[in-house]
């Protein structure tokens, strides 16, 4: 198998070393959404999106790497592939969606990648993980991911209050039905923000919370 050699820096390191402003970071996130949508359009869910698996090459272009635990969503192909066993947790905890951390492969679809994109966006913009579960037990990490809410982005950095905060919060919704249905939809809402247009995401109501 001949594969492209990608020379670049991981997403968060690139943004830090290049001292990118908020707009430039959002533009990178839009390109990342486009790349992930390309995989989804081919029926592939990555399942392990994180900054380490996203490189920015010498021309400033996004490259998504490591599809080692990706899942093919087409039913016929899946039956011919190595299936993920129920109860098996695959991925990197800080970026895993609630349905993924519960170990139910039938519940994991493209919206799990949308959640991971939300976690990456939060970290890239705020400089911190939405839910830091790196130093806790697996059981506690699963509880935090399933039950706890991250601090709103606007409370971490006031420049992110409003549109950006709401967009990232929608990507990080616990219930997949309340997230963006696809990476493409997340990317398009970020584009609306950059164009100073009305975004689809809204501040969660008190009743919804």
N, C-alpha and C positions, 0 to 999 in steps of 0.2 A: 504494500500500500504506500503510495507516494503522497505525502501531505505537505501543505504549505508551511514553510518555516516562518513563524511570526516573531519578529524582534520588536519588543515594546515594553512599556511599563504598565503595571497594574493600574486600574482606573483611579483608585483613591490616591496612590502615590503620584501619578501623573498630575492630577488636579492640584495636589499640594505643592509639588516641585515647580509647577508652572504658575503657581499663585493665581489660579483661575478665579474670576469673580462669579457671583451667583448665576448670572445669565449664561456664561460660558459652561458652567457645570450643568445647567438645565439643557443646554444644547447637546452636550455629550449624552445626557440621559435620553433625549429624543432619539439620537442615533442608536443607542443601545436598545430602545424599544423596537426600532425598525429591524435590527438584527435578530432579536428574539422572535419577532413576528414572522420573519423569514423561516425560522425553524417550525413555528406553529403552523404555518401555511402548508408545510410538508408533513404535518401530523406528528411532530416531535415535541415532547415536553422535556425541557432540560433537567429540571428537578434539583439542580445544584448551582444556581446562579449566585454569585458572590463576587466581590471585587477581585479576588485572586484569579477568577476565571474570565475576567474581562480585561483585555490589554488594549492600550492605545499605541498604535504603531508610529513610526517616524514621521508619517504624513498627517498624524492627528486623527486617524480613522480607528473606529472601534472594531475589535476582533473578539468574538465570543469563543472560548475554548472549553475543552474537557466535557464532552458529551458522554462520559463513561457510564453514568447511571441514567441517561436519558431514556424516556419511555416512548415507544411508538404507539400512537393512540388508535390507529386503524385496527379494528377488531380482528380481521383476517390475519394481518401480519403479526399481531400480538400473540395469537395462538401458536404461531410458528417460532416465536422468540422465547427466550428465557423469561419466565414470568416472575414478577415480584411477589413474594409470599406475604399473605396477610400478617400484620403485626411486625413486619420488618421495616425499620426506619432507615431511610437512605437520604443523605443530604447533609447540610451544615446547619446546625441548630439555630443560630441567630437569624438565618434567612429563610427558615422553613415555615410554611403556613400551618395553621392549626390542623387542617385535615391531613397534611403530610406527616406531622409529628405524631398523629394518632395511629399511623401505620396502616391506613386503609387504602390500598392502591386503587380501588375502584372509585374513590372520591377525589383522586388527584388528576387534575386536568390543567389546561393552559392557565387557569386562574391561580394555580399554585405558583407559577412563574411570575404572574403579575404581583403576587404578594412579595416574592423575592425582589422584584424590581422596586417595589415600594420601600423595602428595607435598605436596598442599595442607595436609593434616592435619599432617604432619611440620613444615612451615614455620610453620603457625599456632601450633602448640604449643611448638616448640623455638626458633623465631625464626631458623631457618637452613634452607637447602635440604637435602634428604637427600643429593643428589649435586650439587655445584656445578660445572656444566659451562659456565658463562657465558663464560669467557675462554679456552676451548681450541678447537682445530680441530674441525671436524665429525667427522673420523675418530676423533679422541681422545675426543670426547664420546660417540660411538656405542660405543666400547670400554668406557668407564666405565659407561655405562648398562647395557650388556649383562653386564659381568663384575664390577664392584665392588659391595660391599655398603655401605649407609649405616651410620653409627654408630648403635647401638641408642639409642632415645629415652631410656631410663633412664640412659644414661651422659652425656647432655646435660643432663638435668634429672631428679633422683632422684624427683620427684613423679610422673613419667610411667612409672616402672618397673612391670612387671607387666602388667595388663590392657591399658592404653592402648598400651604399647610393643608388645605382641604383636599387637593389632588393626591398628595402623599397619604393622607388619612384614608381616602377611599381605596387606594391600592392596598392598604394594610388592614382593611376590614376583616374581622374574624370570620364572618359568614361569606363564603364565596359568591353568593347571590348578590351581595351588596358591593362587591368589587367591580372594577372594570372587567368586562367580559373577555378582553384580549389585550395583549401588549400594545397593539395598534391603537386602541381606544385611549389608553394611558398616554401614549406618545402624542396623540392628537390634542388631548386636553392641555398637555404641556406646551404644545405649539400655540394653542389659543392664548395661553397666558403670555407667551413671548410676543404675540401679535396684539396684545392688549384687547383681546376679545373676551366675551363672556365664556367662562368655563362651565363644564357640566357638573363638576363637583361642587358641593355646597357644604356649609357648616352643618355637622350632624345636629339634629334637633335634640332637645332635652329628652323627649319621649324616646327617640331612637337610642340615645345613650343608656 
